Amino acid sequence: MTATTDGAGARGTDPDDTTPDPRPGPPGGPAGQAAALPGQGPGEGPAARGAAHAVQGAQDAAARATRHLLARQDPAGWWKGDLETNVTMDAEDLLLRQFLGIRDEHTTQAAARFIRGEQAEDGTWATFHGGPPDLSATIEAYVALRLAGDAPDAPHMARASAWIRAHGGIAAARVFTRIWLALFGWWSWDHLPELPPELVFLPPWVPLNIYDFGCWARQTIVPLTVVSAKRPVRPAPFVLDELHTDARCPYPARRQAPLTTWEGAFQRMDRALHVYRRFAPRRLRKAAMDSAARWIIERQENDGCWGGIQPPAVYSVIALHLLGYDLRHPVMRAGLESLDRFAVWREDGAAGPEGSGGAPTRMIEACQSPVWDTCLAAIALADAGLPRDHPALVKAADWMLDEEIVRTGDWAVQRPGLTPGGWAFEFHNDTYPDIDDTAEVILALRRIAHPEPAKVEAAIARGMSWTLGMQSKNGAWGAFDADNTSPLPNRLPFCDFGEVIDPPSADVTAHVVEMLAVEGKAGDPRARRGIGWLLAEQEPSGAWFGRWGTNYVYGTGSVVPALTAAGIAAAHPAIRRAVHWLESVQNEDGGWGEDQRSYKDPSWAGKGESTASQTAWALMALLSAGERDGKAVERGIAYLVGTQREDGSWDEPHFTGTGFPWDFSINYHLYRLVFPLTALGRYLYGDPFAPGEA
């Protein structure tokens, strides 16, 4: 509805009005005063007119972004953008359906069209936009297209297989890829690491028990122990000789590391486990697999999924099927239905090597992010001036309050007796609430004027208490568990697919510190320990590492606002070093960008094509550090205003989210909207919880 105004920008009283509230004015002016426009204020010179023009541009951009974001809210109150990863999700979905005998032609062809559309001209697939070719992703995508009927001598397929052979073939692929191939006899189970199901019997104090792994790895490993024990082989619909460097010798000898190294020790342990497999007591093995099945079923969520993420769900379905669960069993039926909900169907098609002709495509999300997207959207709208009691914000608060998790999960293994109270990332994931979402939900709820304040206060109190209880021994916070820091899991031969532990990170710790500061707990000893940890973790460059977002720009954009919210002065040396680093990596176009390659190569730190979300993170840090009138902020705001689409959003093909650093990258499709809007709002109106001048 069109805003009703009175005079020079005074807000009307229409409750459906979506125009951002211009109060208070930008930092530096009297509270409640809107930005001075040409001819309205004391500054009549070119500089004043230029500043007023910048403010007007930011106001217009924020208004467009606000309208766009409000229009995307679900009637139930939540927001969710697509969560894009890479084609291994789509390939493995087809392989699962082939394994279970439920693959249909409509689904297969829609998935194939999407996979073809992601192929590079050299025949390969990457794991993020603009990234280098990835061997495992290329193998899995190739096999999926073979399932769809693409001939191996078709030009796009021949280019892919030639590249695969030139880079080591199947033998050089990651373990997960070779497991999928082993399910159809394209690889031998004897040439895979052994995963004994007896692992589930190890108590939490024994090294390499399942709770030593991060929750995402734990949920994957338990079902895979059953698959490893069963070693199923389904009839292969075709051969894959063209993917071996030498089909006559598909299993080239692997280098044996010295026994004195961790790699060498675990290689020999794996050989011993292969021997144990032949002599494992049958009753013990059956008991272990039965225990694994109970563990899996107990953690199935109400929507049928496991952990709200696709990989554990896929392997759980396979494991239970191997243990005799029929596809019509309620557990299996619910699991398969949940997997269908990870599919994003697009009716406009996608451009592949041969074109899609406008036929539908199907992309599989590895996960869905409604809680995360909703709290970030609420923060963005509130910081951009939407009234705190706006119906959209109240509806979002209601939905978030209903999503609170008040039952115990796996986190209680490390924190027994801690009262639950937190939020997960997904629609359904009661077993694994996470600290990052909990902190951000509290920050969102605190911005909303809810008609039942007591209800909000009680939820915030539970969430804050649970978060404080999840602090790790070093004073920082991980994402899902406390003290999940064992160095051993990452050294296992099986664990070549990415990060498998959940140690504390700067970005999660920063969000917790910011939340505690907003809740008046900045002086709490636990908050002070977190602040001390963050200061000690600053890189020599002045940046902070970003675990769950890419990378140093995200880490720095998270930490600086948290430290200043907690009372660290803008003049503090750590803040000045961060400001200097951000200014030093700003792109010529005024934006900021950082490529996923910074996780492997430090020379990429802070370098990459400018993106809307990363520009916003840098601006949020600079604004919190008192740099609103600086040249870097001026150029950054101009970049956001100048690159905004007519619909109020921004284009962002680049992946700025992180699942596992380097190994699993994410493009959160809502990041390109919520973070720029937050940055524009804070430029115009300041941070609503910024501490006053000391």
VOKOLFI-735049 format. One record per residue (C-alpha): y, z, x. Coordinates in steps of 0.2 Angstrom, whole numbers, padded with zeros to 4 digits, always signed. Each point is the difference from the previous one (the first is absolute). Layout:
<rs>
YZX;...
</rs>
This chain:
<rs>
+0000+0000+0000;+0017-0004+0006;+0010+0015+0007;+0014+0007-0010;+0015+0004+0011;+0017+0009-0002;+0013-0004+0012;-0003-0003+0019;-0019+0003+0001;-0002+0015-0011;-0018+0001-0007;-0003-0002-0018;-0012+0011-0010;-0014-0012-0005;-0016+0008+0004;-0008-0017+0003;+0013-0005+0012;-0007-0006+0017;+0016-0001+0010;+0000+0011+0015;+0012+0015-0002;+0014-0002+0012;+0002+0018+0003;+0001+0008+0013;+0010-0012+0011;-0006-0005+0017;+0000+0013+0014;+0016+0003+0008;+0010-0001-0017;+0003+0014-0012;-0015+0005-0011;+0000-0010-0016;+0011-0014+0006;-0007-0017-0001;+0002-0012+0014;+0018-0007+0003;+0001-0018-0004;+0014-0012+0005;+0016+0005-0008;-0006+0017-0006;+0001+0011+0015;+0011+0005+0015;-0007-0013+0012;+0008-0017-0002;-0004-0008+0017;-0014-0012+0004;-0012+0014+0006;+0002+0010-0016;-0002-0016-0010;-0015-0004+0010;-0008+0017-0003;+0004-0001-0018;-0009-0017-0001;-0015+0007+0009;-0001+0014-0013;+0002-0012-0014;-0014-0011+0006;-0011+0016+0002;+0004+0005-0017;-0004-0017-0007;-0016-0001+0010;-0005+0018-0006;+0003-0004-0018;-0011-0016+0001;-0014+0009+0009;+0001+0015-0013;-0001-0012-0015;-0015-0009+0009;-0009+0016+0004;+0003+0007-0018;-0008-0015-0007;-0016+0002+0010;-0003+0017-0007;-0016+0002-0010;+0002+0007-0018;-0010+0015+0006;+0013+0004+0013;-0008-0006+0016;+0004-0014+0013;-0013-0010+0010;+0003-0014+0011;-0014-0011+0007;-0008+0007+0016;-0005-0015+0011;-0011+0002+0015;-0011-0014+0007;-0014-0012-0006;-0014+0011+0006;+0002+0009-0017;-0002-0016-0009;-0015-0005+0010;-0009+0016-0001;+0003+0001-0019;-0010-0017-0001;-0013+0006+0012;-0003+0015-0011;-0002-0010-0015;-0012-0012+0009;-0010+0016+0006;-0001+0007-0018;-0003-0017-0008;+0015+0000-0011;+0011-0013+0009;+0007-0012-0013;+0008-0017+0003;+0017+0004-0008;+0003+0015+0011;-0007-0008+0015;+0012-0015-0001;+0015+0010-0004;-0003+0011+0015;-0004-0016+0011;+0017-0007-0005;+0009+0015+0006;-0010+0001+0016;+0004-0018+0004;+0018+0003-0004;+0000+0013+0014;-0008-0011+0014;+0011-0006+0014;+0001-0017+0006;-0012+0003+0015;-0013+0006-0012;+0001+0018+0002;+0006+0015-0010;+0011+0014+0006;+0000+0018-0007;+0019+0000-0003;+0014-0013-0003;+0004-0009+0016;-0013+0009+0010;-0013-0007+0013;-0017-0006-0006;-0013+0013-0003;-0018-0003+0004;-0008+0011-0014;+0012-0006-0013;-0003-0018+0004;-0019+0003+0000;+0000+0009-0017;+0012-0013-0008;-0011-0014+0006;-0015+0007-0007;+0009+0003-0017;+0005-0018+0000;-0018-0005+0003;-0005+0010-0015;+0013-0009-0010;-0008-0017+0005;+0012-0006+0014;-0010-0011+0012;-0001+0006+0018;+0005-0018+0006;+0016+0000-0011;+0015+0000+0011;+0007+0017-0004;-0018+0007+0002;-0004-0009+0017;+0017+0006+0007;-0005+0018-0005;-0018+0000+0007;+0006-0009+0017;+0013+0014+0002;-0013+0014-0004;-0013-0008+0013;+0014-0001+0013;+0004+0019-0002;-0017+0007+0002;-0008-0004-0017;-0008+0013-0012;-0006+0010+0015;+0018+0004+0004;+0005+0005-0018;+0003+0018-0005;-0014+0011-0006;+0005-0001-0018;-0001-0019+0000;-0017+0000+0007;-0006+0013-0013;+0005-0012-0013;-0009-0014+0008;-0015+0011+0003;-0002+0002-0019;-0005-0018-0001;-0009-0002+0016;+0014-0009+0010;-0001+0015+0012;-0013+0012+0005;+0001+0018-0005;-0008+0004+0017;+0016-0006+0008;+0011+0012-0009;+0005+0018+0003;-0012+0012-0008;+0007+0011-0014;-0013+0013-0005;+0002+0008-0017;-0004+0017+0007;+0018+0000+0006;+0004+0008-0017;-0010+0016+0004;+0012+0004+0015;+0010+0015-0004;+0019-0001+0002;+0000+0009+0017;-0012-0012+0008;+0009-0015+0009;-0001-0016-0009;-0004+0007-0017;+0007-0010-0014;+0016+0010-0002;+0005-0004+0018;+0004-0017-0007;+0016-0004-0009;-0004-0001-0019;+0001-0019-0001;-0013-0001+0014;-0011+0014-0007;-0001-0008-0017;-0005-0016+0008;-0013+0007+0013;-0010+0011-0012;-0005-0015-0011;-0003-0011+0016;-0012+0013+0006;-0011-0005-0015;+0003-0018+0003;-0005+0002+0019;-0016+0009-0005;-0005-0012-0013;+0004-0016+0010;+0000-0012-0015;-0001-0018+0003;+0004-0012-0015;-0005-0019+0001;+0014-0009+0009;+0007-0015-0010;+0003-0010+0016;-0002+0002+0019;+0015+0004+0011;-0006-0007+0017;+0017-0008+0002;+0008+0017+0002;-0010+0004+0016;+0005-0005+0017;-0018-0004+0003;-0011+0000-0016;-0016+0001+0011;+0007+0017+0008;+0010+0008-0014;-0001+0017+0008;+0008-0001+0017;-0003+0016+0011;+0014+0012-0001;+0008+0009+0015;-0007+0018+0002;+0014+0012+0005;-0003+0013+0013;-0008+0016-0006;+0014+0010+0006;+0012-0007-0013;+0001+0004-0018;-0004-0018-0004;-0015+0000+0010;-0006+0017-0007;+0002-0006-0018;-0009-0016+0004;-0015+0010+0006;+0001+0011-0015;-0001-0015-0011;-0015-0006+0009;-0008+0017-0003;+0004-0001-0018;-0009-0017-0001;-0015+0008+0007;+0002+0015-0012;+0000-0012-0015;-0018-0005+0004;-0006+0018+0000;+0012+0009-0013;-0010+0011-0011;-0001-0009-0017;+0003+0016-0010;+0015+0004+0010;+0007-0017-0001;-0003-0001-0019;+0009+0017-0002;+0014-0007+0010;+0002-0015-0010;-0001+0010-0016;+0013+0012+0006;+0011-0015+0005;-0002-0007-0018;+0006+0017-0008;+0015+0000+0012;+0005-0017-0005;-0002+0002-0019;+0009+0017+0001;+0015-0009+0007;+0000-0014-0013;+0017+0001-0009;+0003-0001-0018;+0004-0019+0001;-0017-0003+0009;+0008-0003+0017;-0002+0010+0016;+0015+0006+0008;+0011-0013-0009;-0004-0012+0014;-0010-0015+0000;-0011+0001+0016;-0009+0017-0004;-0002-0006-0018;-0009-0016+0006;-0012+0009+0012;-0003+0014-0013;-0006-0013-0013;-0011-0008+0013;-0008+0017+0006;-0003+0006-0018;-0008-0017-0004;-0012+0001+0014;-0005+0018-0005;-0005-0007-0017;+0015+0001-0011;+0000-0015-0012;+0016-0010-0003;+0000+0006-0018;+0000+0019+0006;+0016+0008-0006;+0005+0004+0018;-0003-0018+0006;+0008-0008-0015;+0016+0011+0002;+0000-0004+0019;-0001-0019-0003;+0013+0001-0014;+0012+0010+0012;-0002-0014+0013;+0005-0013-0013;+0017+0009-0001;+0004-0003+0018;+0001-0018-0004;+0017-0008-0001;-0001-0017-0010;+0014-0012+0002;+0001-0015-0012;+0011-0011+0011;-0013-0003+0014;+0003+0000+0018;+0002-0013+0013;-0015-0003+0010;-0005-0014+0012;-0005-0011-0015;+0012+0008-0012;-0005+0011-0016;+0007-0012-0013;+0008+0015-0009;-0018+0008-0003;-0001+0019+0000;-0002+0010+0016;-0007+0017+0002;+0006+0013+0013;-0009+0016+0003;+0011+0016+0003;-0008+0012+0012;+0008+0014-0009;+0013+0003-0014;+0016+0010+0003;+0007+0005-0017;+0005+0018+0005;+0008-0005+0016;+0009-0014-0008;+0006+0010-0014;+0007+0015+0010;+0009-0013+0012;+0007-0009-0015;+0006+0015-0008;+0009+0006+0016;+0007-0018+0002;+0007+0000-0017;+0007+0018+0001;+0008-0003+0017;+0008-0016-0007;+0009+0009-0013;-0011-0001-0015;+0004+0016-0011;-0013+0014+0004;-0004+0001-0019;-0002-0019-0002;-0015-0003-0011;-0009-0011+0013;+0001+0015+0013;-0006+0012-0013;-0015-0011-0005;-0004-0002+0018;+0001+0019+0002;-0012+0003-0015;-0013-0012+0008;+0001+0008+0017;-0002+0017-0008;-0015-0006-0009;-0007-0006+0017;+0000+0017+0008;-0017+0005+0008;-0005+0018-0003;-0018+0000+0005;-0008+0002+0017;-0004-0015+0011;-0008-0003+0017;+0016+0007+0008;-0007+0017-0004;-0013-0001+0013;+0014+0003+0013;+0010+0011-0012;-0011+0010-0011;+0009+0011-0012;+0016-0010+0000;+0006-0003-0018;+0000-0018-0005;+0016-0009-0005;+0004-0017+0006;+0001-0019-0004;-0011-0015+0006;+0005-0017+0004;-0010-0009-0014;-0002+0001-0019;-0016+0010+0003;-0005+0009+0016;-0001+0019-0004;-0011+0003+0015;+0013-0006+0012;+0018+0005-0004;+0011-0004+0015;+0014+0010+0008;+0012-0015+0001;-0001-0004-0018;+0002+0018-0005;+0016+0002+0011;+0007-0016-0007;-0004+0004-0018;+0009+0017+0002;+0015-0009+0007;+0000-0012-0015;-0003+0014-0013;+0015+0010+0008;+0011-0015-0004;-0004-0001-0019;+0008+0011-0014;-0016+0003-0010;+0001+0007-0017;-0013+0013+0005;+0006+0007+0016;-0012+0014+0001;-0015-0012-0001;+0008-0010+0015;+0004+0016+0010;-0018+0006-0002;-0007-0017+0006;+0012+0000+0015;-0005+0018+0004;-0019-0004+0000;+0003-0016+0010;+0011+0009+0013;-0013+0014+0002;-0014-0012+0002;+0009-0010+0013;+0005+0015+0010;-0018+0005+0000;-0005-0017+0007;+0010+0002+0016;-0010-0003+0015;-0002+0012+0015;+0013-0010+0010;+0013+0003-0013;+0000-0018-0007;-0009-0008-0015;-0013-0014-0001;-0002-0010-0016;-0016+0006-0009;-0007+0014+0011;+0006+0014+0011;-0006+0000+0018;-0010-0016-0001;+0003-0003+0018;-0018-0002+0008;+0001-0013+0014;-0019-0004-0002;-0001-0011-0016;+0011-0013+0007;-0012-0002+0015;-0015-0004-0010;-0007-0018+0002;+0001-0002-0019;+0019+0004-0001;+0008-0016+0006;+0008-0004-0017;+0016+0011+0002;+0006+0018+0000;-0014+0012-0006;+0009+0017+0002;+0016+0007-0009;+0010+0009+0013;+0018+0006-0004;+0013-0014+0001;+0019+0000+0002;+0003-0009-0017;-0010+0011-0011;+0006+0016+0009;+0018-0007-0002;-0002-0002-0019;-0007+0017-0001;+0015+0007+0010;+0012-0009-0011;-0008+0007-0016;+0000+0017+0007;+0018-0001+0004;+0005-0006-0017;-0010+0014-0007;+0010+0012+0010;-0014+0004+0013;+0008-0008+0015;+0000+0018+0008;-0018+0004-0004;-0010+0002+0016;-0012-0013-0005;+0014-0013-0003;+0007+0005+0017;-0017-0003+0008;+0000-0017-0008;+0018-0004+0007;-0005+0006+0017;-0015-0012+0000;+0011-0014-0006;+0012+0002+0014;-0014+0001+0013;-0007-0016-0006;+0015-0011+0002;-0003-0014+0011;+0010-0003+0017;+0008-0014-0009;+0007+0011-0013;-0012-0007-0014;-0015+0009-0009;-0017-0008-0003;-0004-0006-0017;-0017+0004-0006;+0000-0006-0018;+0014-0013+0002;+0005-0013+0013;+0004+0008+0012;+0013+0008+0010;+0013-0006-0012;-0010+0009-0014;-0003+0015+0010;+0018+0002+0005;+0006-0004-0017;-0010+0014-0007;+0003+0013+0013;+0019-0001+0002;+0004+0003-0018;-0012+0015+0000;+0007+0008+0015;+0018-0002-0006;-0005+0007-0017;-0008+0015+0009;+0017+0004+0008;-0002-0009+0017;+0018-0006+0004;+0004-0019+0001;+0006+0004+0018;-0017+0007+0005;-0006-0010+0015;-0016-0005-0009;+0010-0007-0014;+0012-0009+0012;-0015-0008+0009;-0007-0006-0016;+0016-0008-0005;+0002-0008+0016;-0018-0007-0001;+0003-0007-0017;+0016-0008+0005;-0009-0008+0015;-0013-0008-0010;+0011-0007-0015;-0003-0019-0002;+0014-0012+0002;+0000-0003-0019;+0004+0018-0003;-0017+0005-0006;-0015+0009+0008;-0018-0005+0002;-0015+0005+0009;-0016-0009+0002;-0018+0008-0002;-0003-0005+0018;+0011+0015+0006;-0016+0010-0004;-0008-0008+0015;+0014-0006+0011;+0014+0012+0003;+0012-0015+0004;+0000-0004-0018;+0007+0017-0005;+0014-0003-0012;-0001-0019+0001;-0004-0012-0013;+0008-0011-0014;+0011+0010-0011;-0007+0007-0016;+0008+0008-0015;-0010+0016+0001;+0001+0003+0019;+0019-0003-0001;+0001+0013-0013;-0010+0012+0010;+0012-0002+0015;+0015+0002-0012;-0007+0016-0007;-0001+0007+0017;+0017-0005+0005;+0008+0005-0016;-0008+0018+0002;+0007+0000+0018;+0018-0002-0006;+0001-0018+0005;+0006-0007-0017;+0016-0007+0007;-0009-0007+0016;-0002-0019+0004;-0019+0001-0001;+0001+0007-0018;+0013-0013-0005;-0011-0014+0006;-0016+0007-0007;+0008+0002-0018;+0007-0018+0002;-0018-0006+0004;-0007+0008-0016;+0014-0007-0011;-0001-0017+0008;-0019-0002-0001;-0002+0007-0018;-0008-0012-0013;+0008-0004-0016;-0012+0011-0009;+0005+0015+0010;-0015+0001+0011;-0003-0006+0018;-0013-0012+0008;-0011+0009+0012;-0016-0009+0006;-0002+0011+0015;-0011+0015+0000;+0010+0016+0002;-0014+0013-0006;-0014+0007+0011;-0017+0005-0005;-0008+0001+0017;+0013-0004+0015;-0003-0018+0004;-0017-0001-0008;+0005+0000-0018;+0017-0005-0005;+0008+0001-0018;+0013-0009-0009;+0006+0011-0014;+0009-0012-0011;+0011+0014-0007;+0007+0005+0017;+0011-0015+0000;+0009+0007-0015;+0000+0019+0000;+0005+0003+0018;+0015-0012+0000;+0006+0008-0016;-0002+0017+0007;+0010-0005+0016;+0014-0008-0011;+0001+0015-0011;+0002+0012+0015;+0013-0012+0007;+0010+0001-0016;-0003+0018-0005;-0008+0009+0014;-0016+0010+0001;+0000+0011-0016;-0007+0014+0011;+0009-0002+0016;+0005+0017+0007;+0019+0003+0001;+0009-0001+0017;-0004+0016+0010;
</rs>
